[in-house]
Amino acid sequence: MATTIAPTSYPLNGEITLSGTINTMHEIVLPTSYAQLELVFSAAGSVLAQGGTDATVVTTEKGFPVAADAHWYYSVKRTQAAHSIWVWSGTASATVSWWVNEEGS
């Protein structure tokens, strides 16, 4: 269920459909060579977090709420190692549009 963003050429973009079970974590594995990630959730009640377990139903985990159709930006140093973020939604099968940009693009 995890999505790995592979750095082929920038900018990269795509869309993820979250689980049909509400509040199920979806891991997004980020590349090492990007400068900024942008996320847009299709549904209200969507959340992102710095830690989690892919395909796990959220029970006590806390995250940062993101409104539907709002853009959320995540910037990192170019020397950042590959790492993950986790997203979930209170709406079944919500979509997350993503865009990754390399520094200077």
Secondary structure as UniProt FT lines:
FT   STRAND          3..4
FT   STRAND          12..17
FT   TURN            22..23
FT   STRAND          26..30
FT   STRAND          36..41
FT   TURN            44..45
FT   STRAND          46..49
FT   TURN            54..55
FT   STRAND          64..66
FT   TURN            68..69
FT   STRAND          71..75
FT   TURN            78..79
FT   STRAND          83..89
FT   TURN            92..93
FT   STRAND          95..101
FT   TURN            103..104
//
